[in-house]
Amino acid sequence: MHRRHRVGLGSIALATVLGGLTFAASSPAEAGVNGRRGIEIEGARDRRGFYVGAGVGFGGTFFWYDDFLPATRLDLSLGGGVTKRFTLGADLHVTPYLARNGGVAFGGDIEATGYVFRGLYLRGALGAAAVPRRTSEDPDRNGLTAGLGGAVGLGYEFFLNSTAAMGAGFTYDARFVPGSRFPRQTLLVGLRFSFY
């Protein structure tokens, strides 16, 4: 009797999970948008609700006007869609410098993204980062210091399927460091994959 009861609960749980997956896969809200040529690759373009994304960028940082280091950047973004065309979230980032004794910067920003037309977006972010303590007098100096500032971005995002999207764009990041007259300016081009 006890064994039969366990088998019955397991069957009900399995049927519930399979039913939920079937319903989610066939939900009309997740379907692509019908265009003049059938289903468009843009997908539903409804960004409301929770999202998570990961990205990579390549470029470099100007520590001052004559000190440029190549860099890459890794991003993890979490947030939510306020409307179909506006998202608000947090972006955590790590920026390794691709030079000897270049160091690593890392930080976090609050970011807002507005989709102007279809997938064309403008992005703004404000936050703080820990950046290498690098000066014109001693470029190889070790350690980190605080950098306050943010970033602006421009790019285009298109849906790969009903819930996954890929964005490609440019990012300009500036961090003001106490005691430095020149902000740490980073220019990047990169990709971000988001799941809504």
DRENMI-506190 format. One record per residue: x, y, z of N, C-alpha, C, O, CB in turn; residue in three letters. Coordinates in steps of 0.2 Angstrom, whole numbers, padded with zeros to 4 digits, always signed. Glycine has a CB too. Example, Ala and Ser with C-alpha at 12.3 -4.5 7.8 and 13.67 -1.06 7.14 Angstrom:
2
+0066-0028+0039+0062-0022+0039+0066-0016+0039+0071-0017+0042+0057-0022+0045ALA
+0064-0011+0035+0068-0005+0036+0064+0000+0039+0067+0006+0040+0070-0003+0029SER
This chain:
196
+0004-0006+0000+0000+0000+0000+0004+0006+0000+0003+0011-0004-0005+0000+0006MET
+0010+0006+0004+0014+0012+0005+0018+0013-0002+0019+0019-0004+0019+0011+0011HIS
+0020+0008-0005+0024+0008-0011+0019+0011-0017+0021+0015-0021+0027+0001-0013ARG
+0013+0008-0017+0008+0010-0022+0007+0018-0021+0006+0021-0026+0002+0006-0021ARG
+0007+0020-0015+0006+0028-0013+0011+0032-0016+0010+0037-0019+0005+0029-0006HIS
+0018+0029-0015+0024+0033-0018+0024+0033-0025+0025+0038-0028+0030+0030-0015ARG
+0022+0028-0028+0022+0027-0036+0016+0032-0038+0018+0036-0043+0020+0020-0038VAL
+0011+0033-0035+0005+0037-0037+0008+0044-0037+0006+0048-0041-0001+0036-0033GLY
+0011+0046-0031+0013+0053-0030+0019+0055-0036+0019+0060-0038+0016+0054-0023LEU
+0023+0050-0037+0028+0051-0042+0025+0052-0049+0027+0056-0053+0033+0045-0042GLY
+0020+0048-0051+0017+0049-0057+0013+0056-0058+0013+0059-0063+0012+0043-0058SER
+0010+0058-0052+0007+0064-0053+0012+0070-0053+0011+0075-0057+0003+0065-0046ILE
+0017+0070-0050+0023+0075-0050+0025+0075-0058+0026+0080-0060+0028+0073-0045ALA
+0027+0069-0060+0029+0069-0067+0024+0072-0072+0026+0075-0077+0031+0062-0069LEU
+0018+0070-0071+0013+0072-0076+0012+0080-0075+0011+0083-0080+0006+0069-0075ALA
+0013+0083-0069+0012+0090-0068+0018+0094-0072+0017+0099-0075+0012+0092-0061THR
+0024+0091-0071+0030+0094-0074+0030+0094-0082+0031+0099-0085+0037+0091-0072VAL
+0028+0088-0084+0027+0088-0092+0022+0092-0094+0022+0095-0100+0026+0080-0094LEU
+0016+0092-0091+0011+0097-0093+0013+0104-0093+0011+0108-0097+0005+0096-0088GLY
+0016+0106-0087+0019+0113-0087+0024+0115-0093+0023+0120-0095+0022+0114-0080GLY
+0028+0110-0094+0033+0111-0100+0029+0112-0106+0031+0116-0111+0038+0106-0100LEU
+0024+0108-0107+0020+0108-0114+0017+0114-0114+0016+0117-0120+0015+0102-0114THR
+0013+0117-0109+0010+0123-0109+0014+0129-0110+0013+0133-0114+0006+0124-0102PHE
+0020+0129-0107+0025+0134-0108+0028+0134-0115+0029+0140-0118+0031+0134-0103ALA
+0029+0129-0118+0031+0128-0125+0026+0131-0130+0028+0133-0135+0034+0121-0127ALA
+0020+0130-0128+0015+0131-0133+0011+0138-0132+0006+0140-0135+0010+0126-0133SER
+0014+0142-0127+0010+0148-0125+0010+0153-0130+0016+0154-0133+0014+0151-0119SER
+0005+0156-0133+0005+0161-0138+0008+0167-0137+0011+0170-0141-0003+0162-0140PRO
+0009+0169-0130+0013+0175-0129+0020+0175-0130+0023+0180-0131+0012+0177-0121ALA
+0023+0169-0131+0030+0168-0132+0031+0167-0140+0037+0166-0142+0032+0162-0128GLU
+0026+0167-0144+0027+0165-0151+0030+0171-0154+0030+0177-0152+0020+0163-0154ALA
+0033+0170-0160+0035+0175-0164+0030+0179-0167+0024+0178-0167+0039+0172-0170GLY
+0032+0185-0169+0027+0190-0172+0026+0189-0179+0031+0188-0183+0030+0197-0171VAL
+0020+0189-0181+0018+0187-0188+0020+0194-0192+0017+0199-0191+0011+0185-0189ASN
+0024+0193-0197+0025+0199-0202+0023+0198-0209+0019+0193-0210+0033+0200-0202GLY
+0025+0202-0214+0023+0201-0221+0026+0194-0224+0024+0192-0228+0026+0207-0225ARG
+0032+0192-0221+0035+0186-0223+0034+0180-0218+0039+0177-0217+0042+0187-0225ARG
+0029+0180-0215+0028+0174-0210+0031+0176-0203+0031+0182-0201+0032+0168-0212GLY
+0034+0172-0199+0036+0173-0192+0043+0177-0193+0047+0174-0196+0037+0166-0188ILE
+0043+0182-0190+0049+0187-0190+0054+0184-0185+0052+0181-0180+0048+0194-0189GLU
+0061+0185-0186+0066+0183-0182+0066+0187-0175+0069+0185-0170+0073+0183-0185ILE
+0063+0193-0176+0063+0198-0170+0060+0194-0164+0061+0196-0158+0059+0204-0172GLU
+0055+0189-0165+0052+0186-0159+0046+0191-0156+0044+0195-0160+0057+0184-0154GLY
+0045+0189-0150+0039+0193-0147+0041+0200-0145+0036+0204-0145+0037+0189-0141ALA
+0047+0201-0144+0049+0208-0142+0046+0210-0136+0045+0217-0135+0048+0213-0148ARG
+0044+0206-0132+0041+0208-0125+0046+0207-0120+0047+0201-0118+0034+0204-0124ASP
+0049+0212-0117+0054+0211-0112+0052+0212-0105+0056+0212-0101+0059+0216-0114ARG
+0045+0212-0104+0043+0212-0097+0044+0206-0093+0045+0200-0096+0035+0213-0097ARG
+0045+0207-0087+0047+0201-0083+0054+0201-0081+0058+0205-0084+0044+0194-0086GLY
+0057+0195-0078+0064+0194-0076+0068+0193-0082+0066+0189-0086+0064+0189-0070PHE
+0074+0195-0082+0079+0193-0087+0086+0192-0084+0087+0195-0079+0079+0198-0093TYR
+0090+0188-0087+0097+0187-0085+0101+0187-0092+0099+0184-0097+0098+0180-0081VAL
+0107+0190-0091+0111+0190-0097+0118+0190-0096+0120+0191-0090+0109+0197-0101GLY
+0122+0188-0101+0129+0187-0100+0132+0190-0106+0130+0189-0112+0132+0180-0099ALA
+0138+0194-0106+0141+0197-0111+0148+0197-0111+0151+0196-0106+0138+0204-0112GLY
+0151+0198-0117+0159+0199-0117+0160+0205-0122+0157+0206-0127+0162+0193-0120VAL
+0165+0209-0120+0167+0215-0124+0174+0215-0125+0178+0213-0121+0164+0221-0122GLY
+0177+0218-0131+0184+0219-0132+0185+0226-0134+0181+0230-0137+0186+0214-0138PHE
+0191+0229-0131+0192+0236-0133+0199+0238-0129+0203+0234-0129+0187+0241-0131GLY
+0198+0243-0125+0204+0246-0121+0202+0251-0117+0197+0254-0118+0210+0247-0126GLY
+0207+0253-0112+0206+0258-0108+0211+0264-0108+0217+0262-0109+0206+0256-0100THR
+0209+0270-0108+0214+0276-0108+0215+0277-0100+0210+0280-0097+0212+0282-0112PHE
+0220+0276-0097+0222+0278-0090+0223+0286-0090+0221+0289-0085+0227+0274-0087PHE
+0226+0288-0095+0227+0295-0096+0228+0296-0103+0228+0291-0107+0233+0299-0092TRP
+0229+0302-0106+0229+0303-0113+0234+0299-0117+0233+0298-0123+0230+0310-0115TYR
+0240+0297-0114+0245+0293-0118+0246+0286-0115+0252+0283-0116+0252+0297-0117ASP
+0242+0284-0111+0243+0277-0108+0236+0273-0110+0231+0273-0106+0244+0277-0100ASP
+0237+0269-0115+0231+0265-0117+0233+0257-0116+0238+0255-0118+0230+0266-0125PHE
+0228+0254-0113+0229+0246-0112+0223+0243-0115+0218+0244-0114+0230+0245-0104LEU
+0225+0238-0119+0219+0233-0122+0216+0230-0116+0219+0228-0111+0222+0228-0127PRO
+0210+0229-0117+0206+0225-0112+0200+0221-0115+0198+0222-0120+0203+0231-0107ALA
+0198+0217-0110+0191+0213-0112+0187+0214-0106+0189+0216-0100+0193+0206-0114THR
+0180+0213-0107+0176+0214-0101+0171+0208-0101+0168+0207-0107+0172+0221-0102ARG
+0169+0206-0096+0164+0201-0095+0158+0203-0090+0160+0207-0085+0167+0194-0091LEU
+0152+0203-0093+0146+0205-0089+0142+0200-0087+0141+0195-0091+0143+0210-0094ASP
+0138+0201-0081+0133+0197-0079+0127+0202-0077+0128+0206-0073+0134+0192-0073LEU
+0121+0202-0081+0116+0207-0080+0110+0203-0077+0108+0198-0080+0114+0211-0086SER
+0106+0206-0072+0100+0204-0070+0095+0209-0069+0097+0215-0067+0102+0200-0063LEU
+0089+0208-0070+0084+0214-0070+0077+0212-0072+0076+0206-0072+0087+0220-0074GLY
+0074+0217-0074+0067+0216-0076+0065+0221-0081+0067+0226-0081+0062+0216-0070GLY
+0060+0219-0085+0057+0223-0090+0051+0227-0087+0046+0224-0085+0055+0219-0096GLY
+0052+0234-0087+0047+0238-0084+0041+0238-0089+0035+0238-0087+0049+0245-0082VAL
+0043+0239-0095+0038+0239-0101+0041+0234-0106+0046+0231-0105+0036+0246-0104THR
+0037+0234-0112+0040+0230-0118+0046+0233-0120+0050+0229-0123+0035+0230-0123LYS
+0047+0239-0119+0053+0243-0122+0058+0246-0117+0062+0250-0119+0051+0248-0127ARG
+0057+0245-0111+0062+0248-0106+0063+0243-0100+0059+0240-0098+0058+0254-0103PHE
+0070+0242-0099+0072+0237-0094+0076+0241-0089+0080+0246-0091+0076+0231-0097THR
+0076+0238-0083+0080+0241-0077+0083+0235-0074+0080+0230-0072+0075+0245-0073LEU
+0090+0236-0072+0093+0230-0069+0100+0232-0066+0102+0238-0066+0094+0224-0074GLY
+0103+0227-0064+0110+0228-0062+0115+0224-0066+0114+0219-0069+0111+0225-0054ALA
+0121+0227-0067+0126+0224-0071+0132+0223-0067+0135+0228-0065+0127+0228-0078ASP
+0135+0217-0067+0141+0216-0063+0146+0214-0069+0145+0210-0073+0140+0209-0058LEU
+0152+0217-0068+0157+0217-0073+0164+0216-0071+0166+0218-0065+0157+0223-0078HIS
+0168+0212-0075+0175+0211-0073+0179+0213-0079+0177+0211-0085+0177+0204-0071VAL
+0184+0217-0079+0188+0220-0084+0196+0218-0083+0199+0222-0080+0187+0227-0085THR
+0198+0212-0086+0205+0211-0086+0209+0215-0092+0206+0215-0097+0206+0203-0087PRO
+0214+0218-0090+0218+0222-0094+0223+0217-0098+0227+0213-0094+0222+0228-0091TYR
+0224+0217-0104+0228+0212-0108+0235+0215-0109+0237+0216-0115+0225+0211-0115LEU
+0238+0217-0103+0245+0219-0104+0249+0217-0097+0245+0216-0092+0245+0227-0104ALA
+0255+0216-0097+0259+0215-0092+0258+0220-0086+0259+0226-0087+0267+0214-0093ARG
+0257+0217-0080+0255+0222-0074+0249+0226-0075+0249+0232-0072+0261+0226-0073ASN
+0245+0224-0080+0239+0229-0081+0234+0228-0076+0231+0233-0074+0236+0227-0088GLY
+0233+0223-0073+0228+0222-0067+0221+0220-0070+0220+0219-0076+0228+0228-0063GLY
+0216+0220-0065+0209+0219-0066+0205+0224-0063+0206+0226-0057+0208+0212-0064VAL
+0200+0226-0066+0195+0231-0063+0188+0227-0063+0187+0222-0067+0194+0237-0068ALA
+0185+0228-0058+0178+0225-0057+0173+0229-0053+0175+0234-0049+0179+0218-0053PHE
+0167+0229-0055+0162+0233-0051+0155+0231-0053+0154+0226-0056+0163+0240-0053GLY
+0150+0236-0051+0143+0235-0053+0140+0241-0054+0142+0246-0051+0140+0231-0047GLY
+0135+0241-0058+0131+0247-0060+0124+0245-0060+0122+0240-0061+0133+0249-0067ASP
+0120+0251-0059+0113+0250-0061+0112+0253-0068+0114+0258-0069+0108+0255-0055ILE
+0108+0249-0072+0108+0251-0079+0101+0251-0081+0096+0247-0079+0112+0246-0083GLU
+0099+0255-0086+0093+0256-0089+0094+0256-0096+0098+0259-0099+0089+0263-0087ALA
+0089+0252-0100+0090+0251-0107+0083+0253-0110+0078+0250-0108+0092+0244-0109THR
+0083+0257-0115+0077+0259-0119+0078+0257-0126+0083+0258-0129+0076+0266-0118GLY
+0073+0253-0128+0073+0251-0135+0069+0256-0140+0063+0257-0139+0070+0244-0136TYR
+0073+0260-0144+0070+0265-0148+0066+0263-0153+0060+0265-0154+0076+0270-0150VAL
+0068+0258-0157+0065+0256-0163+0067+0248-0164+0072+0247-0165+0066+0260-0170PHE
+0062+0244-0164+0063+0237-0164+0068+0235-0159+0067+0236-0153+0065+0234-0171ARG
+0074+0232-0161+0079+0230-0156+0085+0236-0155+0089+0234-0151+0083+0224-0159GLY
+0084+0242-0158+0089+0247-0157+0088+0250-0150+0083+0252-0148+0088+0253-0163LEU
+0094+0250-0147+0093+0252-0140+0099+0257-0138+0104+0258-0141+0094+0246-0135TYR
+0097+0261-0133+0101+0265-0129+0102+0263-0122+0097+0261-0119+0099+0273-0130LEU
+0108+0263-0119+0109+0260-0112+0113+0265-0108+0118+0268-0111+0112+0253-0113ARG
+0111+0266-0102+0114+0270-0098+0115+0267-0091+0111+0263-0089+0111+0277-0096GLY
+0121+0268-0088+0122+0264-0081+0126+0269-0077+0130+0273-0079+0127+0258-0083ALA
+0125+0268-0070+0129+0272-0065+0131+0267-0060+0127+0263-0058+0124+0278-0062LEU
+0137+0268-0057+0139+0264-0052+0146+0265-0050+0149+0270-0051+0138+0256-0054GLY
+0149+0260-0047+0156+0260-0044+0160+0254-0046+0157+0249-0048+0156+0261-0036ALA
+0167+0255-0047+0171+0250-0049+0178+0250-0045+0180+0256-0042+0173+0250-0056ALA
+0181+0245-0044+0188+0245-0041+0192+0244-0047+0192+0239-0051+0189+0239-0036ALA
+0197+0249-0048+0201+0250-0054+0208+0250-0052+0210+0252-0046+0199+0256-0058VAL
+0213+0248-0056+0220+0248-0054+0222+0255-0052+0221+0259-0056+0224+0245-0060PRO
+0227+0255-0047+0230+0261-0045+0236+0263-0050+0241+0261-0048+0232+0261-0038ARG
+0235+0266-0055+0240+0267-0060+0241+0274-0062+0236+0278-0063+0238+0263-0067ARG
+0247+0277-0061+0248+0284-0062+0253+0285-0067+0257+0280-0069+0250+0287-0055THR
+0253+0291-0070+0258+0293-0075+0266+0292-0072+0270+0291-0076+0257+0300-0078SER
+0267+0293-0066+0273+0293-0063+0275+0286-0062+0281+0284-0062+0273+0297-0056GLU
+0271+0281-0060+0272+0274-0059+0267+0270-0062+0262+0267-0058+0273+0273-0051ASP
+0267+0268-0068+0262+0264-0071+0262+0257-0069+0257+0254-0070+0263+0264-0079PRO
+0267+0254-0066+0267+0248-0063+0265+0247-0056+0266+0242-0053+0274+0245-0064ASP
+0262+0252-0053+0261+0252-0046+0255+0247-0045+0250+0247-0049+0259+0259-0044ARG
+0255+0243-0040+0250+0238-0039+0244+0241-0034+0245+0246-0032+0253+0232-0036ASN
+0239+0237-0034+0234+0239-0029+0228+0242-0033+0228+0243-0039+0236+0244-0024GLY
+0222+0243-0030+0216+0245-0032+0214+0251-0029+0215+0253-0023+0210+0240-0032LEU
+0210+0255-0033+0207+0261-0030+0200+0262-0032+0198+0258-0037+0211+0268-0032THR
+0196+0266-0029+0189+0266-0031+0188+0271-0037+0191+0276-0038+0184+0269-0025ALA
+0183+0269-0042+0181+0273-0047+0174+0274-0048+0170+0269-0048+0184+0270-0054GLY
+0171+0280-0048+0164+0281-0048+0163+0284-0055+0167+0288-0058+0162+0286-0043LEU
+0157+0282-0058+0155+0284-0064+0150+0280-0067+0145+0278-0064+0161+0284-0069GLY
+0150+0278-0074+0145+0274-0077+0147+0273-0084+0153+0274-0086+0139+0277-0077GLY
+0142+0271-0088+0143+0269-0095+0137+0271-0099+0131+0272-0097+0145+0262-0096ALA
+0138+0272-0106+0133+0273-0110+0134+0268-0116+0140+0267-0118+0132+0280-0113VAL
+0129+0266-0119+0129+0261-0124+0124+0262-0130+0119+0264-0129+0129+0254-0121GLY
+0126+0259-0136+0122+0260-0142+0122+0253-0145+0128+0251-0146+0123+0266-0146LEU
+0117+0250-0147+0117+0244-0151+0111+0241-0153+0106+0245-0153+0120+0238-0146GLY
+0111+0235-0155+0105+0232-0158+0104+0225-0155+0109+0221-0155+0105+0232-0166TYR
+0098+0223-0153+0096+0217-0150+0091+0213-0154+0086+0216-0156+0094+0217-0143GLU
+0092+0207-0156+0087+0203-0160+0086+0197-0156+0091+0194-0153+0089+0202-0167PHE
+0080+0194-0157+0078+0188-0154+0080+0182-0158+0079+0182-0164+0071+0188-0152PHE
+0084+0177-0155+0086+0171-0158+0080+0166-0158+0079+0162-0163+0092+0168-0154LEU
+0076+0166-0153+0069+0162-0152+0065+0166-0148+0065+0172-0147+0071+0155-0150ASN
+0060+0163-0145+0054+0167-0142+0057+0170-0135+0054+0174-0133+0049+0162-0141SER
+0062+0167-0132+0064+0170-0126+0072+0172-0126+0074+0176-0121+0063+0165-0121THR
+0076+0170-0130+0083+0171-0130+0085+0177-0135+0082+0176-0141+0087+0165-0131ALA
+0089+0182-0133+0090+0187-0138+0098+0188-0138+0101+0187-0133+0087+0194-0136ALA
+0100+0191-0143+0108+0193-0144+0108+0200-0146+0105+0202-0150+0111+0188-0149MET
+0112+0204-0142+0113+0211-0143+0120+0212-0145+0125+0209-0142+0111+0215-0138GLY
+0122+0216-0150+0128+0218-0152+0129+0226-0151+0124+0229-0154+0130+0216-0159ALA
+0134+0229-0148+0134+0236-0148+0141+0239-0145+0146+0235-0144+0129+0238-0143GLY
+0141+0245-0145+0147+0249-0142+0145+0252-0135+0140+0253-0134+0148+0255-0147PHE
+0151+0252-0131+0150+0254-0124+0156+0259-0123+0161+0258-0124+0150+0248-0119THR
+0154+0265-0120+0159+0270-0118+0158+0270-0110+0153+0272-0108+0158+0277-0121TYR
+0163+0268-0106+0163+0268-0099+0168+0273-0096+0174+0273-0099+0165+0261-0096ASP
+0166+0277-0091+0171+0282-0088+0170+0282-0081+0165+0282-0078+0169+0289-0091ALA
+0176+0281-0078+0177+0281-0070+0181+0286-0068+0187+0287-0070+0179+0274-0068ARG
+0179+0290-0063+0182+0296-0060+0186+0293-0054+0183+0291-0049+0178+0302-0058PHE
+0192+0294-0054+0196+0291-0048+0199+0297-0044+0201+0302-0047+0203+0287-0051VAL
+0198+0297-0037+0200+0302-0033+0208+0304-0034+0212+0299-0034+0199+0301-0026PRO
+0210+0310-0035+0216+0312-0036+0219+0312-0043+0225+0314-0044+0221+0308-0032GLY
+0215+0310-0048+0217+0310-0055+0212+0315-0059+0206+0315-0058+0216+0302-0057SER
+0216+0319-0063+0212+0324-0067+0209+0321-0073+0205+0324-0076+0217+0329-0069ARG
+0211+0315-0075+0209+0312-0081+0205+0305-0079+0208+0301-0076+0215+0310-0086PHE
+0199+0305-0081+0195+0299-0080+0197+0293-0083+0200+0293-0089+0187+0300-0081PRO
+0196+0287-0080+0198+0280-0084+0192+0279-0089+0187+0278-0087+0198+0274-0079ARG
+0194+0280-0095+0189+0279-0101+0190+0273-0105+0196+0271-0107+0190+0285-0106GLN
+0185+0269-0105+0185+0262-0109+0181+0262-0115+0175+0264-0114+0184+0257-0104THR
+0183+0260-0120+0179+0259-0126+0179+0252-0128+0184+0249-0128+0182+0263-0132LEU
+0173+0249-0129+0172+0242-0130+0167+0241-0136+0162+0245-0137+0169+0239-0123LEU
+0168+0235-0139+0163+0233-0144+0161+0226-0141+0166+0222-0140+0165+0233-0151VAL
+0155+0223-0141+0154+0217-0138+0147+0214-0140+0143+0217-0143+0155+0217-0131GLY
+0146+0208-0137+0140+0204-0138+0137+0203-0131+0140+0202-0126+0141+0198-0142LEU
+0130+0203-0130+0127+0201-0124+0121+0196-0126+0117+0198-0130+0124+0207-0120ARG
+0121+0191-0123+0115+0186-0123+0110+0187-0117+0113+0186-0112+0118+0179-0124PHE
+0104+0188-0119+0099+0189-0113+0094+0184-0114+0092+0182-0120+0096+0196-0114SER
+0091+0182-0108+0085+0177-0108+0080+0180-0104+0080+0182-0098+0088+0170-0105PHE
+0074+0181-0108+0068+0184-0105+0063+0179-0102+0058+0181-0100+0065+0189-0109TYR
